[in-house]
Amino acid sequence: MGYKALIILNIVLLAVIARLVFKPLSPAPGIRVWEGETWTAAQYGSRYILSIKNHSELASAITSFVKARGITSGSIYGIGAVNSATLRFF
């Protein structure tokens, strides 16, 4: 093989390897993903993982999510950070 043929072969092999290694990410089997205007959610079984987009109001984003999914009751556990917060207790 000539020098140019080896270079072309190397480029083709690198392209094939890159295609195999860098596949687009997709959710794991059994996980469904939804996206709203201010949130992205993943469902696994009866549980949801909700990610609120930056600079979105937390209460309105959660309200939008539960309305979109038709959720009428549940509990919320959270971890993360906010820029400012007002806490109210009933």
N, C-alpha and C positions, 0 to 999 in steps of 0.2 A: 504494500500500500504506500501511496505517496504521502507526503507531508500534509497536503491539503485535505486528502481523504481522512486522515487521522483527526484533524481538527474538526471536520464536519461530523465525524462519528462521535467525538467527545461532546460536541454541542447537542447532538441528538440524544445521547445518553443522559446528559445533565437535564435536558428538558423532560425526559421520561421520569427521571428520579424526582425532579421538582413537582411534577404532576402527581406522583404517588404520595409524596411527603406532605405537600401543602394543599390538602383537600379542604374545601370550604367546611367550616364548622356547622354542625347541625345538632339539634337537641338529642339527648340520649333517648333510646326507645322508651315509650311510655310517658314521655314528658311532652305536654302541649304548651305552646307559647302564643300569647296574645299581646298586642301592642295598642295602646290608646294614645291620645294626644299628649298626656302628661305622665304616662306610666308604661311599663313593660312588665308582663307577668308570665310566670311559668307554673303549670299545674302538674303535680305528681300525686296521683290518687285524689284524695279529697282536700289536699293542702295546696296552698298557693304561695309562691315567692314573688313579692311585688317590689319592683324597683321604680322609685319616683324620679323623674327627670329633674336635672338641676334647675333651680330658680322657679320651681313649681310650688304652689301652695299645698301643703301636706293634706289638709282635710278635704279640699276639693278634689285632689287626685285620688284619694282613697274612695270618696263618694262616687266619683266617675267610674272607678274600677268595679265597685260592688254593684252599681246599676248595670254596667255593661255585662257582667257575668250573672246577674240575677240572684245575687247572694242576699238573703234576708236576715241571717244571724251568723254569729261566729265570734272569734276572739282574735286579737291582734297582738303579736309580739314583734318588737322591732329592735334594730340596731342600725346606727348610722349617725349622721350629723346634720344639723340645720344651721342656717345663718342667724335666725332669730326665732324665738318661740314665746308664745303666751300659753301658759298652762291654766286650765280651768278644771275644777272638780265638781261633781254633782252629788 
